[in-house]
Amino acid sequence: MERILVYGMTDNPGGIETYLMNTASRMSEYGIVFDYVTDFKTIAYKGKIESMQSKIFFIPAKSQGLLQQWKKFYTILKKHPEYHTVYVNALDAGAALTCIVPFFMGRKIVFHSHNGSTDKMRLHRICRPLLKMICKNYVACSSQAGEYMFGKTRREIFIMPNAIDFEKYKYDERTRQRKREELHVQQSKVICHVGRLSMQKNPYRLIDIFDIVAEKVPEAVLLSVGSGELEGEVKAYAASKKCSDRIYFLGSRKDVPDILMASDVFILPSLYEGLSIAALEAQVTGIPCIFSNVLSREVDINGYVHFISLRRNNDQWAAAVCEALKEPRHWDLTEIDGSLYNIRNIQKYDRKLVKILQE
């Protein structure tokens, strides 16, 4: 088995982490094991990673000092010459600073972009030229994410779909009723948002939009699934609203498919995205979806998505949510079964990724 060292896992089970877990589970078919190096104190999916016989290495965060991080990373790579490739999964080019050590130690850097913009744009712009110097291969989750990360380039940018297991999200009425009872929303119109509580996901505006919806639809409730650095501030902001008792912060969850089935509308007013896995998951459950127009059109896999400009005011967003609440579910998987985001259709992309990692 060939072992690939992966950088990019955090302590939050978000999009990158989900992608890596899904991909790692398929890599064994090609004789590859993912091991992980992280600059967080804990790592998401630790139990699953260990069950796959993968190793985990911890290095200091850049905030503790770049030299300290480099020193620890150097020690790990010196001790493990078997890592010929470092597979970097990142939201911005700042990760290039971490990659300087493996580059100068002669390791191949494969850089995978998972975002379409960043709130660290100054750092991103400073570090982006480094990517041309240190990276052997460019990978991205969408064409939008590739252009943002690597700019206009003659190099090939391999687009690797964020594939998910469609069967896991296949709509089931019994699951819906059971989860609605568990969440005490049997008689409610449920609006759902799945995403990290960070500026990228636009959580304050989400609450403002729901505040208007709540006035128009007395039985409406908002389920917010996810945690993040703004959790305390966002909860405090929600508490200041009249509809605060109808906003439920569920934190990080392992039952996202069931929550999506229990919901009636999915909303994602993000300021930027690469290619949202949550957006794909929601569509597979058949729920009507409302996305901000910054999301790549590649994310629309069933043709029933509503894209709304962030320039539209909150009343217009709320009106779209109210209209979506009247829509039926589109849960017939035969309409989207052939999608390249279906994990059953990902083999040719896996083979290409394997070739990139091994060549």
Phi, psi and omega per residue, in radians:
M1 nan 2.345 3.068
E2 -1.610 2.333 -3.109
R3 -1.810 2.242 3.126
I4 -1.941 2.297 3.120
L5 -1.558 2.149 -3.050
V6 -1.906 2.259 3.041
Y7 -1.990 2.404 3.100
G8 2.403 -0.227 3.091
M9 -1.237 2.412 3.088
T10 -2.059 -2.903 3.101
D11 -1.583 0.042 -3.082
N12 -1.973 2.224 3.136
P13 -1.327 1.204 -3.106
G14 -1.737 -2.684 -3.026
G15 -1.122 -0.852 3.138
I16 -1.080 -0.782 -3.097
E17 -1.097 -0.723 3.119
T18 -1.150 -0.763 3.095
Y19 -1.015 -0.811 -3.096
L20 -1.134 -0.681 3.107
M21 -1.148 -0.751 3.117
N22 -1.103 -0.736 -3.107
T23 -1.237 -0.742 -3.137
A24 -1.031 -0.650 -3.117
S25 -1.149 -0.399 3.137
R26 -1.656 -0.335 -3.038
M27 -1.185 -0.430 -3.141
S28 -1.055 -0.479 3.103
E29 -1.119 -0.385 -3.099
Y30 -1.896 0.225 3.103
G31 1.288 0.528 -3.121
I32 -2.133 2.400 3.032
V33 -2.085 2.326 3.045
F34 -1.574 2.212 2.901
D35 -1.902 2.825 -2.957
Y36 -2.261 2.411 2.969
V37 -2.105 2.254 -3.063
T38 -2.347 2.568 3.068
D39 -1.809 0.442 2.980
F40 -1.852 2.730 -3.091
K41 -1.263 -0.489 3.049
T42 -2.273 2.972 -3.085
I43 -2.331 2.413 3.109
A44 -1.169 2.646 3.089
Y45 1.037 0.557 -3.080
K46 -0.992 -0.767 -3.136
G47 -1.086 -0.758 -3.141
K48 -1.159 -0.706 3.123
I49 -1.057 -0.798 -3.130
E50 -1.166 -0.592 3.127
S51 -1.190 -0.361 3.116
M52 -1.601 0.169 3.129
Q53 1.102 0.514 3.093
S54 -1.614 2.641 3.126
K55 -1.685 2.661 3.117
I56 -2.209 2.248 3.085
F57 -2.097 2.436 3.141
F58 -1.946 2.328 3.061
I59 -2.186 2.732 3.134
P60 -1.099 2.620 3.056
A61 -1.216 2.709 3.105
K62 -1.018 -0.551 -3.124
S63 -1.138 -0.342 3.103
Q64 -1.510 -0.094 -3.134
G65 2.149 2.119 -3.088
L66 -1.102 -0.630 3.138
L67 -1.123 -0.662 3.103
Q68 -1.127 -0.720 3.116
Q69 -1.121 -0.811 -3.135
W70 -1.045 -0.731 -3.109
K71 -1.077 -0.795 -3.126
K72 -1.177 -0.727 -3.139
F73 -1.116 -0.711 3.099
Y74 -1.042 -0.756 -3.122
T75 -1.084 -0.733 3.139
I76 -1.113 -0.837 -3.099
L77 -1.197 -0.599 3.101
K78 -1.108 -0.658 -3.121
K79 -1.370 -0.338 -3.063
H80 -2.228 1.348 3.134
P81 -1.180 -0.191 -3.135
E82 -1.202 -0.276 3.130
Y83 -1.483 1.596 3.109
H84 -1.401 -0.435 -3.078
T85 -2.188 2.376 2.988
V86 -1.970 2.057 -3.075
Y87 -1.735 1.826 -3.019
V88 -1.682 2.167 3.100
N89 -2.013 2.059 -2.929
A90 -2.491 2.781 3.091
L91 -1.701 -0.342 3.109
D92 -2.680 2.960 -3.047
A93 -1.279 -0.101 3.088
G94 -1.013 -0.429 3.111
A95 -1.120 -0.311 3.122
A96 -1.065 -0.520 3.133
L97 -1.080 -0.684 3.101
T98 -1.174 -0.564 -3.046
C99 -1.337 -0.160 -3.116
I100 -1.039 -0.675 -3.115
V101 -1.119 -0.971 3.126
P102 -1.078 -0.543 3.111
F103 -1.092 -0.855 -3.120
F104 -1.264 -0.246 3.049
M105 -1.614 0.140 3.044
G106 1.425 0.303 3.114
R107 -1.583 2.585 3.137
K108 -1.394 2.364 3.135
I109 -1.892 2.083 2.995
V110 -1.888 2.094 -3.009
F111 -1.937 2.154 -3.055
H112 -2.004 2.049 -3.138
S113 -1.512 2.261 -3.133
H114 -2.083 0.314 -3.074
N115 -2.496 2.830 3.126
G116 -1.908 -0.093 3.084
S117 -2.989 -3.012 -3.127
T118 -2.795 2.720 3.004
D119 -1.590 0.120 3.038
K120 -1.982 0.805 -2.986
M121 -1.083 -0.637 -3.138
R122 -1.086 -0.834 3.100
L123 -1.088 -0.725 -3.136
H124 -1.022 -0.814 -3.107
R125 -1.182 -0.618 3.118
I126 -1.163 -0.696 -3.023
C127 -1.542 -0.323 -3.045
R128 -1.009 -0.658 3.095
P129 -1.049 -0.463 3.111
L130 -1.090 -0.550 -3.087
L131 -1.053 -0.695 3.141
K132 -1.102 -0.552 -3.085
M133 -1.406 -0.741 -2.943
I134 -1.749 -0.301 -3.014
C135 -1.640 2.365 3.067
K136 -1.471 -0.711 -3.077
N137 -2.363 2.567 3.080
Y138 -1.906 2.319 3.071
V139 -2.313 2.601 3.102
A140 -2.603 2.730 -3.132
C141 -1.457 -0.245 3.102
S142 -2.794 2.876 3.111
S143 -1.111 -0.623 3.106
Q144 -1.093 -0.774 3.128
A145 -1.155 -0.598 3.119
G146 -1.177 -0.775 -3.128
E147 -1.163 -0.700 3.116
Y148 -1.074 -0.778 -3.042
M149 -1.363 -0.763 -2.958
F150 -1.901 -0.150 -3.135
G151 1.198 -2.893 3.096
K152 -1.354 2.097 -3.052
T153 -2.511 2.628 3.069
R154 -1.450 -0.247 3.118
R155 -1.199 2.642 3.051
E156 -1.231 2.334 2.970
I157 -1.907 1.933 -3.119
F158 -1.385 2.114 3.113
I159 -1.551 1.959 -3.123
M160 -1.821 1.940 -3.099
P161 -1.100 2.494 3.032
N162 -1.422 1.280 -3.028
A163 -1.266 2.543 3.095
I164 -2.263 2.881 3.115
D165 -1.448 1.753 -3.085
F166 -1.013 -0.643 -3.084
E167 -1.062 -0.554 -3.127
K168 -1.178 -0.431 -3.086
Y169 -1.893 0.153 3.133
K170 -1.107 2.226 -3.032
Y171 -1.078 2.378 3.106
D172 -2.418 2.114 -3.068
E173 -1.103 -0.656 3.133
R174 -1.152 -0.693 3.079
T175 -1.087 -0.727 3.128
R176 -1.027 -0.859 -3.085
Q177 -1.160 -0.700 3.137
R178 -1.098 -0.780 -3.104
K179 -1.235 -0.627 3.101
R180 -1.124 -0.656 3.073
E181 -1.150 -0.751 -3.126
E182 -1.085 -0.644 -3.120
L183 -1.569 -0.043 -3.137
H184 1.043 0.806 3.123
V185 -2.229 0.534 -3.067
Q186 -0.985 -0.674 -3.069
Q187 -1.762 0.231 -3.019
S188 -1.763 2.762 2.905
K189 -1.663 1.943 -2.934
V190 -1.738 2.085 3.055
I191 -1.807 2.272 -3.015
C192 -2.117 2.478 3.007
H193 -2.324 2.260 3.088
V194 -2.076 2.051 -3.136
G195 3.000 2.739 3.121
R196 -1.092 2.468 3.096
L197 -1.412 1.431 -3.115
S198 -2.456 2.930 -3.113
M199 -1.032 -0.615 -3.126
Q200 -0.940 -0.684 -3.052
K201 -1.472 -0.059 3.039
N202 1.060 0.842 -3.004
P203 -1.161 -0.588 3.140
Y204 -1.143 -0.725 3.121
R205 -1.186 -0.632 3.067
L206 -0.960 -0.790 -3.136
I207 -1.172 -0.696 3.108
D208 -1.086 -0.720 3.113
I209 -1.121 -0.801 -3.130
F210 -1.133 -0.571 3.123
D211 -1.007 -0.649 3.105
I212 -1.304 -0.754 3.107
V213 -1.012 -0.730 -3.089
A214 -1.064 -0.562 3.105
E215 -1.235 -0.595 -3.082
K216 -1.484 -0.536 -3.075
V217 -2.183 1.664 -3.043
P218 -1.018 -0.466 -3.096
E219 -1.634 0.116 -3.105
A220 -1.325 2.470 3.013
V221 -2.347 2.718 3.110
L222 -2.024 2.206 3.037
L223 -1.842 2.087 3.099
S224 -1.891 1.999 -3.107
V225 -1.851 2.098 3.126
G226 2.396 2.839 3.075
S227 -2.260 3.141 3.134
G228 2.850 -3.119 -3.009
E229 -1.184 -0.342 -3.140
L230 -1.752 0.233 -3.015
E231 -0.971 -0.858 -3.115
G232 -1.087 -0.793 -3.119
E233 -1.150 -0.715 -3.121
V234 -1.179 -0.705 3.112
K235 -1.124 -0.680 3.110
A236 -1.145 -0.683 3.111
Y237 -1.129 -0.752 3.122
A238 -1.101 -0.644 -3.121
A239 -1.137 -0.361 -3.137
S240 -1.441 -0.129 -3.089
K241 -1.617 2.677 3.115
K242 -1.095 -0.520 -3.077
C243 -1.577 0.277 -3.011
S244 -0.995 -0.572 -3.107
D245 -1.339 -0.029 3.121
R246 -1.987 0.218 3.069
I247 -1.949 2.118 -3.095
Y248 -1.995 2.042 3.069
F249 -1.610 1.948 -3.020
L250 -1.663 -0.140 -3.140
G251 1.238 -2.949 3.081
S252 -1.244 2.323 -3.038
R253 -2.294 2.679 3.043
K254 -1.771 -0.033 -3.093
D255 -1.963 0.638 -3.117
V256 -1.006 -0.734 3.112
P257 -0.986 -0.741 -3.133
D258 -1.166 -0.684 3.135
I259 -1.141 -0.699 3.099
L260 -1.120 -0.679 3.102
M261 -1.154 -0.564 -3.130
A262 -1.345 -0.229 -3.047
S263 -1.633 2.932 -3.093
D264 -2.006 -0.447 3.083
V265 -2.549 2.461 3.069
F266 -1.957 2.321 -3.098
I267 -2.237 2.388 -3.117
L268 -2.454 1.557 -3.099
P269 -1.593 0.700 -3.024
S270 -1.031 2.600 3.045
L271 -1.352 -0.478 3.061
Y272 -2.883 2.742 3.097
E273 -2.619 2.881 2.929
G274 -1.601 -1.416 2.914
L275 -2.578 1.846 -2.967
S276 -1.171 2.117 3.058
I277 -1.181 -0.667 3.120
A278 -1.049 -0.641 3.116
A279 -1.119 -0.661 3.089
L280 -1.188 -0.801 -3.116
E281 -1.012 -0.764 -3.128
A282 -1.075 -0.750 -3.122
Q283 -1.127 -0.643 -3.130
V284 -1.138 -0.567 3.086
T285 -1.323 -0.118 3.068
G286 1.531 0.078 -3.066
I287 -1.294 2.429 3.025
P288 -1.021 2.375 -3.028
C289 -2.147 2.436 3.059
I290 -2.174 2.047 -3.110
F291 -2.091 2.627 2.990
S292 -1.197 2.658 -3.036
N293 -1.321 0.040 3.056
V294 -1.372 -0.297 3.114
L295 -1.202 2.454 3.080
S296 -1.061 2.431 3.116
R297 -1.110 -0.255 3.078
E298 -1.071 -0.366 -3.089
V299 -1.307 -0.323 -3.120
D300 -1.397 1.828 -3.082
I301 -1.854 -0.186 -3.117
N302 -2.126 -0.065 3.085
G303 1.385 0.109 -3.103
Y304 -1.964 0.239 -3.103
V305 -1.445 2.468 3.031
H306 -1.840 2.061 3.062
F307 -1.720 2.247 -3.112
I308 -2.189 2.371 3.136
S309 -1.165 2.453 3.061
L310 -1.180 -0.241 3.093
R311 -1.346 -0.321 3.066
R312 -1.158 2.561 -3.103
N313 -1.383 3.006 -3.065
N314 -1.116 -0.573 3.093
D315 -1.089 -0.684 3.134
Q316 -1.217 -0.688 3.059
W317 -1.100 -0.781 -3.129
A318 -1.096 -0.676 3.113
A319 -1.097 -0.677 3.113
A320 -1.140 -0.673 3.104
V321 -1.129 -0.771 -3.136
C322 -1.079 -0.692 3.100
E323 -1.174 -0.701 -3.140
A324 -1.120 -0.529 3.108
L325 -1.107 -0.328 3.133
K326 -1.569 -0.185 -3.071
E327 -1.368 2.627 3.032
P328 -1.377 2.855 3.020
R329 -1.314 2.570 3.047
H330 -1.994 1.385 -2.930
W331 -1.800 0.121 -3.129
D332 -1.345 1.890 -3.073
L333 -1.167 -0.335 -3.112
T334 -1.088 -0.425 3.137
E335 -1.217 -0.485 -3.047
I336 -2.166 0.139 -3.040
D337 -1.021 -0.545 -3.100
G338 -1.500 0.080 -3.109
S339 -1.049 2.500 3.101
L340 -1.223 -0.161 3.082
Y341 -1.573 -0.013 3.021
N342 -1.411 2.193 -3.042
I343 -1.029 -0.378 3.129
R344 -1.291 -0.263 -3.079
N345 -1.911 0.326 -2.953
I346 -1.726 -0.002 -2.967
Q347 -0.994 -0.765 -3.080
K348 -1.178 -0.522 3.091
Y349 -1.285 -0.671 3.068
D350 -1.042 -0.779 -3.124
R351 -1.088 -0.680 3.115
K352 -1.168 -0.741 3.115
L353 -1.093 -0.751 3.110
V354 -1.020 -0.759 3.126
K355 -1.067 -0.746 3.123
I356 -1.104 -0.755 -3.100
L357 -1.201 -0.524 -3.021
Q358 -1.722 -0.404 -3.030
E359 -1.198 nan nan
